[in-house]
């Protein structure tokens, strides 16, 4: 099991594959494990990994959806403030106590980021409003207020359903993808173990081509250099 980013694994695997293809004579002389077929299979796994829907891309989409849900949840606070006032104004004409209208529960769920709780709580508030519609409208609640309130509840419920689907998809892809990534990692470990046996104490320079830690540092450094050059294409020297 590898302990670094999936994106790094794919790049490292490609670099090591290029090295072992160049040094295939040394590896083939050391063990019959290192055949052209073995290397071609690794190349196929690298391509398969590149084409997978990565968990990180789903996570980014989920993060955006969660942000949208949180913003829409928070926007209900002003409407809840108004409803609470209407409930209080019509307190002696309601079929429930003002404290049982469900408004407090929705506020708590908004604060804690519990979207499912927000949606179910808003549904309860909506039911209470509809049952006491005449009394509330007599105290100032406009018919269009209720219409907009229900439409916004439907909207946030739809967003929450999409959020749940993304969470499930991310979990499913994580399970499926990890099998392929772990297979690739296992093959890379066979190569690095072979390289240690072949080059340690014999050719330390070549051994560095198969050192995972060194390769990670080099790849990350190149990534930073690329970012810097992109951010400042015409640096002052």
FENSUL-V401466 format. One record per residue. RES is the residue in one letter. OMEGA is omega in whole degrees, -180 to 180 (none if undefined). BURIAL is 1 if it has 24 or more other ideal C-beta (glycine too) atoms within 12 Angstrom, else 0. D_FIRST is the distance of its C-alpha to the first C-alpha in whole Angstrom. Layout:
res->(RES:RES)
omega->(OMEGA:OMEGA)
burial->(BURIAL:BURIAL)
d_first->(D_FIRST:D_FIRST)
//
This chain:
res->(X:X:X:X:X:X:X:X:X:X:X:X:X:X:X:X:X:X:X:X:X:X:X:X:X:X:X:X:X:X:X:X:X:X:X:X:X:X:X:X:X:X:X:X:X:X:X:X:X:X:X:X:X:X:X:X:X:X:X:X:X:X:X:X:X:X:X:X:X:X:X:X:X:X:X:X:X:X:X:X:X:X:X:X:X:X:X:X:X:X:X:X:X:X:X:X:X:X:X:X:X:X:X:X:X:X:X:X:X:X:X:X:X:X:X:X:X:X:X:X:X:X:X:X:X:X:X:X:X:X:X:X:X:X:X:X:X:X:X:X:X:X:X:X:X:X:X:X:X:X:X:X:X:X:X:X:X:X:X:X:X:X:X:X:X:X:X:X:X:X:X:X:X:X:X:X:X:X:X:X:X:X:X:X:X:X:X:X:X:X:X:X:X:X:X:X:X:X:X:X:X:X:X:X:X:X:X:X:X:X:X:X:X:X:X:X:X:X:X:X:X:X:X:X:X:X:X:X:X:X:X:X:X:X:X:X:X)
omega->(180:-173:178:-173:178:-180:179:-179:-177:180:180:-180:-180:179:-179:178:179:180:-176:175:179:-177:-172:-180:179:-177:-179:178:-179:-177:178:177:-172:179:176:-180:179:-180:178:178:177:179:179:179:177:179:179:179:180:-175:180:171:-174:178:-178:179:177:180:178:179:179:179:179:-180:179:178:180:179:-179:180:180:177:-179:-178:179:-176:-178:179:178:177:-180:-180:179:179:179:178:-180:180:-176:-172:-176:180:-176:176:177:171:179:-179:-179:-178:177:-176:-179:180:180:179:-180:180:175:-178:-177:-180:180:-174:179:178:178:-177:-179:178:178:177:179:178:-179:179:179:178:-178:180:-177:-174:-176:-179:-179:179:178:-180:173:-180:-178:177:-179:176:-180:179:-180:-180:-180:180:180:175:178:-179:-179:176:177:177:180:178:178:179:179:178:179:178:179:180:180:179:-179:-179:179:-179:-177:-176:-175:178:-179:179:-180:176:179:179:179:179:179:179:176:-180:-178:176:177:-180:178:-179:-175:-168:-178:-179:-179:-179:-177:178:-180:180:180:179:-177:-180:-175:-178:179:179:178:-180:-179:-179:179:178:179:178:178:179:180:179:-179:-179:177:-180:-177:-174:-180:-177:176:-179:none)
burial->(0:1:0:0:0:1:0:1:1:1:1:1:1:1:1:1:1:0:1:1:1:0:1:1:0:1:1:0:0:0:0:0:0:1:0:0:0:1:1:0:0:1:1:0:1:1:0:0:1:0:0:1:0:1:1:0:0:1:0:0:0:1:0:0:1:1:0:0:1:1:0:1:1:0:0:1:0:0:1:1:0:1:1:1:0:1:1:0:0:1:0:0:0:1:0:0:0:1:0:0:1:1:1:0:1:1:1:0:1:1:0:0:0:0:1:0:0:1:1:0:1:1:1:1:1:1:0:1:1:1:0:1:1:0:1:1:0:0:1:0:1:0:0:0:1:1:0:0:1:0:0:1:1:0:0:1:1:0:1:1:0:0:1:0:0:1:1:0:1:1:0:0:1:0:0:0:1:0:0:1:1:0:1:1:1:0:1:1:1:1:1:1:1:1:1:1:0:1:1:0:0:0:0:0:0:0:1:0:1:1:1:1:0:0:1:1:0:0:1:0:0:0:0:0:0:0:0:0:0:0:0:0:0:0:0:0:0)
d_first->(0:4:7:9:12:11:15:14:11:14:17:15:14:18:19:17:19:22:22:21:24:27:26:26:29:27:24:26:28:25:24:25:21:22:24:25:24:20:20:22:19:17:19:20:16:16:20:18:16:19:21:19:20:17:17:18:21:22:21:24:27:26:27:30:31:30:32:35:35:36:38:40:40:41:44:45:46:50:51:50:52:55:54:55:58:59:58:60:63:63:62:66:65:62:61:58:58:56:54:52:52:48:48:47:44:43:43:41:38:39:38:35:34:34:35:35:37:39:40:41:43:45:46:47:49:50:52:54:55:56:58:60:60:64:64:61:63:66:65:64:60:61:60:58:56:55:54:52:50:49:48:46:44:44:42:39:39:38:35:34:33:32:29:28:28:25:24:23:22:20:18:19:17:14:14:15:13:9:10:11:9:6:9:10:7:8:12:11:10:13:15:15:15:18:19:19:21:24:24:24:27:29:28:26:27:25:22:21:21:17:16:14:15:18:17:16:19:21:20:20:24:25:24:26:29:29:29:32:34:34:35:38:39:42:41:44:44)
//
